[in-house]
């Protein structure tokens, strides 16, 4: 499913360019983003997505690299390394669900640190 990979890659490129309009255009109006293990979404809707990422895109040096990518049907699973948010790069697994050519749901998984906290 080249289209599934294409839309996720486009959002990555827009993220790295800190191009909010282009980034938001890859998401459905009804986007839901989860930061697991939380069961309630951290972001609901394109308006909240834009507000959250407008702040993040102000971070100098913000850049995400894909360590590994797996595609399974309409899901793209990325092992990401993100620099420019904290003092050291953050690693996460993101599962992007693409429906009708747009990202509709994202689940982020973060490693647990020694103190039991997540980034």
Beta strands, then each sheet from edge to edge (+ up, - down):
strand 1: 27-35
strand 2: 43-44
strand 3: 63-72
strand 4: 75-83
strand 5: 90-99
strand 6: 102-110
sheet 1: 2+ 1- 6- 5+ 4- 3+
end
